[in-house]
Amino acid sequence: MEAVRLPSTITEKDVWKIEAGLQLSKDKIAEYHPVNELLKIKQGIEAKLSIEEIAAAMYGRTTDEIKESLDRLQLIDNFLDSFGQPGNYGLIRKFGLHEYFIDIQKHVITAWSRRGLATRERKEELVGAFALISAGIRIQAPEAGKRKDKGITHWDIRKLGKIFADPDAKEACTQSLKKSSKKPLSLNAATLIEDFRTAEDILNMKDQHDQPVRLIEKAIKALQNIDRANKHFREMRVKNAMDRLYGIVQEIKKELET
């Protein structure tokens, strides 16, 4: 193994620049895990390097890319803290979650300014995104056993931007979070995923708003597939939902008859 002996006068900044050039330049990045890259950039900041110096050391990187990486690491840290796993970056690697946080940046956070969201609303949307990622992790956990629930992919996270931008879809996606006094990331995973799927359905149905027969046939098939022997069928929320459905059917029927 070849080695290079560095002079005793070398600074922490110089060591970081050498390592970054060897490990984090664009032609080397495939050999380095994305989370390790983020942590290395943070290490550069802690070594008192400027954003510009870090970008220069990481050949082919821009200052905007460095800032975006630091913001993503902060996002990951916030998630791990709220999940009760501070500093456990192994969790991000194990479940392949790095892409999820890229999608939160691109499809949720970038829309905040355009939508004119206040700080409180921005925090609520992040909590919703984190809760969904948490639900995906818990559904995959060994103790969850064999379940019919589908997990959450980063493709699902990409849809959150559109879901949060639509009042009806956002209400459906966050309904359990708003009603519960529990910590968001401790809520029932299957329920959180069910809320997300409902929000997806709302967006899909809105895309088909000019196809009434198709939507009505979907509603009929959905009702026919209800498992009335299931213990959840007798829950009060089912009765409440049926009351709302009955009211809508009566309203549409009346309109058609006039």
Secondary structure, DSSP 8 states (H G I E B T S, - for coil): -------TT--HHHHHHHHHHHHSSTTTGGGS-HHHHHHHHHHHHHTT--HHHHHHHSTT--HHHHHHHHHHHHHHHHHHHHTT-TT-HHHHHHTT-HHHHHHHHHHTGGGHHHHT--HHHHHHHHHHHHHHHHHHHHHHSGGG-S-S-----HHHHHHHHHHHHSHHHHHHHHHHHHH--S-GGGS-HHHHHHHHHHHHHHHHHHHTTT-HHHHHHHHHHHHHT--TTSGGGGSHHHHHHHHHHHHHHHHHHHHHH-
